[in-house]
């Protein structure tokens, strides 16, 4: 199993120090030096008496004795026995003893923040407004470009409301402005977090899956580049190419398109989140010359049915709403996490939460002593600093 990873960014540090990335894959080995003859002989695993025959055992200067506790990792160290390993374990346990009591507290704080946002949204959201809110989330996150690692769910949509593709989204932003003011009286919330949660709440409100949202995004200060959203006139090949540039497969393209089940595009009940979108796509009602059926869907919706790969997933989701819900939840989480900017976080295989600044400083202090460690010990630290130290 991979060791836990501690990741930090610079917002909790003094202004004179900027750490772009602090990655601690394991805690450093800090051997306590001892130059006594007895200590050297003990580290070599030899008693004070000479071996049989009276000969004096003297290892070569460059001899290396493998440590049993590290041999499984392929590490060979110069004559240090379990004494130094015990010290390393003691330091590791000591640091974890400092951090672990705060993990559940931090998780609880983030849970409280999410609850405050969701409760605020539920007081202003209605099923009739859900489609616009989900569209707002899609248009904010949909600017992501994997090649330039730019765009994504960063709140930049508030600077982009005059663009033709975002027509009508100002209504959804005004709804969120009221909620944001109320939440700001208690705690800060970024536009990016608020929009991400609003999209998830819109889905849940209309009967769709509950989608957990991780908090901590930092808002953009300018608009994202234009021309990053998929155009409604694209054929299936163009749509797949556009989504591929954002890191999404044809399956994910299809499942995200299922969001069109909400709203006035003609795919079933406009305020119910279900798999009616896929069922109606298979019927191809736009081929009818009667009534309003010919107006159902966008050109991009109709194009999906003409592509064999997309059609296969349309049939799967039309037959299995539970699978559609599961896949939509996972793909939405991926969408809103594209190029996300998170505040100081503790990330491991189990936890994902914020760490108090005083404990960040403790770990940074440990890292500052890396110059006194061996190359093997320093290899576990990856520190990138700029500015004055």
N, C-alpha and C positions, 0 to 999 in steps of 0.2 A: 504494500500500500504506500502511496506517495506520502511524504511527510507533510504536515500542515504548512500553509504558506501565509505569512503575515504581510499585508500590503498597505502602504500608507501613501498619502499625498501631502502637499505642503501647507494646507490651510491652517493647521494647528501649530505650525512652527513659528519661531520669531522671524521678523521680516528680514533679518540678515542672513537667514539660511533658507534655501529653497531646495527641497528634495523632490525631484520628479518621480523617483521610484525607489522605494525601500523594500526590498524583498528578502525575507529571512526564511530560508528553507530548512534550517536547523539551527539550534543554538550553538554558539561557538565553544570550542574546547579551550579552556583556559588553564593550562598546566601550571602548577606552583613549582618554581625552580628549586632544586636542591642539589648542591654540589658535593655533599659529603660522600666519602667512599662507601659507607654503608648503604646510602640511598642508591648510589649507582649500582652497587652489587645487587641490591634488592630488586631494582628495576630490571636487571638482567636475569632475574629469577634464580639467583645463586645464593646459597647460604654463606655465612662468614668463614666456614671451614674450607680448606682446599680440597679438590677432588682426589680420589684415590690415586696413589702413585706420586703424590707430592708435587705434581706439575701445577703451574699457575696458569689458570685460564684467562686469556686476554683476547677479547673479540677484536676483530679488525676495525679500524676507524670507521669504515663505511658499511659495516655489517648492519643488517636490518632484520629484526625479529618480528614476525607477524603477530598481531594481537588477535587473540581468539575471538574477542567480542566484535572486532571489525572485519574479520577475515571473510565473512559472508558478503561483505560489500566490496571485496577486492582491495582493501586498504592495507598497506604494509607500513608500519611505523618504526622509527629507530628506537628500539629497546625500551619502550614505555609499557609497563604492565597495567593491570586493572586499576592501579591507584589513580592515574590521570583520568581513566574512564569514569571512575566513581566521582571525581570532582566535576567532570562534565555533566554527569547525570544530576548531581546535586544542584548545579547552576541551572540546568534545564528545568528541574522540578521547582526550584525557587522562583524562576521567572513565571512559570505557569501558575504557581500559587498566587502570584500577584495579579495575573490577568484573568484567570478563570472565574473568580467571584463576580467579575463585572460582566461576563458574557451574557448570562441570563437577564441581568438588569438592562443591558444594552438592547437585547432582543425585545424586552418588554417595552422599552422606550420607543423603539421603531414600530412595534405593534400599536402602541398608543397613538403615534403620529398617523399611521395609516387609518386607524379607526376614526380619528378626528377629521381627516380628509373625507373619508367615505360618508360619515354622518353629515358633514356639511354639504356634500354633493346630493345626498338623498333628500335633503330639505328643499332643493331647487330643481332637481331633475324630475322629469315626467316621461312616460313612454313616448309621448309625441315629440319630445326633444332628443330622444335617444339616438336616432339615426344621425342627426347633425353632430352630436357629441362624438360618436364613433368615427364619423368622417373627419372631424377635427384631429383626432388622435392619429388616424391613418395619414393625413396630409402633413402632420408635423414629423412623424417618423419616416414617411415615405421618401424624404429627400436624401436618405442615406446612400452613400456611394462607397463601395468597398475598396475601389482602387485608390481613391484619395483619402479614405477613412474620414469622410466629412459628412455633415448633415446628421440626420437621425432625430431621435426624440430629445430635443434640446430646448423646446419652447420658442424657437425662432418663428413659429407660425404667427405670432402676434405682430411681427414686422412684415408679414407677407399677405395680409388680408386684402390688399388692393389687386392682387394678381387674379387674372380671369379664372384660373383653376380653383381658386379659393372663394369664389363668389358665394355669399350667404353664410360663411363661417363666422362673420363678425357677430352674429346673433348668439352663437354658442360661446364665443369669447366673453361677451357681455354677461352671460349667465355665470361663467366661471369667475369673472371679476368680483362679483358680489360675494361668492363663496370664499374667494381668496382673502378678501378684506376681513371677513369674519374669522377665518383661521389665523390670519396674521396677528390678531389680537392675543392669541395664545402662543403660537410658535410660527417660525418662518416656514413657508412652503414655496418651492420653486414652481414656475409655470410648467416646466417639463414634468415634474412629479404629478402636478394637479391634472394635467391633460392625460397622462398615462392612466391614472386611476379613474378619471372620468370616462374614458373609453371602455374600461373594464366594467365599471358600474352600469354603463348603458346596456351592455350585453346581458349582465345579470338581471337588471331590472325588467328586461323583456323576455325572461325565461331561459336565457342561455346559461352557459357554464360560469361558475365563480372563478375569477382569474386573480391569483395573487400577484401583487405588484411590489417590487423592491423599490425602496425610496433612496434618495440621496443625490439626484441629478442636479447639475449646475446649469443654469440658463445661459443660452447664447445671448450675445449683446448686439448682434447684427443678423440680418436675414441670411438664410442659406441661398446658395446659387439657384438661379432659375433653371427650368427645364429638367428637373430631376424626378418629377412625378410621372408615372406612366400615363400616356395619353389615352383618352377614351376611344380614339379612332384606330388604335393599333390592332393588327391581326394577332393570331396566337403566337406566331414566330417572334414578332416584335415584343409581345408581352413577356414571353419566356426569356428573351434576351435582356429586357429591362430588369426583370426580377433577378436574373442571374448576377447582374452587376451589383445587386444589393445583397447577394448571398443567399438567395431563396431558390428552391427547386420548383419544378412544374407542379408538384403536389401542393407545395406551400402557396403558390400562386392561386391554385384552385380553391384551397380552403379559405384563404383570405378573401377571395371574391365572394364567398358565401355570406359575407357581411352585408351584401346587397339585398339580403332577405328583409332587412329593415329599410324603411323609407318608402317613397312613392314610385319605385321603379317597376311595380307590377308583379313582384314575386311573393304572392301570398299576402297574409295579414301584415301591414306595414309596421305594426308595433309588437310583433311576436318574432323572437329569434328562434328559428327552427331550420330544418333542411328543405323547406319548400323551394328555395332558390334552385336547387339541383333537380328536383322533380320537374319543375316548370321548364328548366333548360332542356331537359330531354324531350319535352313535348314540342319544342320549337314553335311557340304560338305566333311568333312574328311572321311566319309564313302564311298565316291566315289573312284574308282580305276583308274580313268583317270586323266591325266594332273597333275597340281600342287594342285588341290583341297584337296588332302589328306594331304598336308603340312600346311593347314590353321590353325592358332591358336596354343596355347600351350596346353599341357595336362591339366593344371589348367583351361583353358578356356572351354575345352570340358567337364570337370567334372561338371561344373555348370549346364549344361543341363540335367544331369542325376539325379539331386537332385530336389525333388518336390518343396521345399520352394524357392530355387533359380530360378527354371524354371518359377514359378508364376511371379516373378519380371522381368525376361527376357521378358516374353510376354507383360507385362505392358509397359515396356520401348520400346519394338519394335513397339508398337501401338501408343505411345504418346511421341514424341521427346521433347515437351515442359516440360513434367513432368521429363523426364530424365535430361534435362538441369537444372531445378530447384533443383532437388535432388542432382545432381552432385555438383552444386555450394555450397549447404549447407554442403555436406559431405566433400568436399575439405577444406572448412573453418574449419570444425571440425578436419580434419586430420592435417592441418598445425598448429593448435593450441594445439595439444597434447604436454603436458609438456613444453610449451613455457616459455622462460625466458624473462620477460618484465622488462624494466627499470622503473624508478619512474613514476607511473601512478595515475591519479585521475579516480576512477571508481564509477559510480552511475547508476541509472536507465536510465538517459538521456545521460550523457557524458562519454567519455573514452578518456582522453588526458593527456598530461604531465603538471606538475605544477612546476613553478619556485622554485628554492631551498629556496629563502628567505621566501616563504609562507609555505613551509614544516617546516622551523624552527619555524615559529609562532605557528603552530599547535602542534609541539613537546614541545614548551615552555608551552603551555596550559596544555599538558599532564603531564609535570613535576610537576605541582601543584596539581596533583591528590591526593597526600597523605593528603592534607588538606580538601578534600571533604568527604562527607558522603559515606557510603558503596553503597547506591543507586546511588549516583552521579558517583562514581568510576566504577560502573558496566558497564557504557557505553564505557569505555576505555579498550582496550586490547593491552598492550604494552609488547613486548618481547625484552629485551636488553641483549647483552653480551659484553664483553670487559670492559675497564675502562669507568666510567661515569664522 
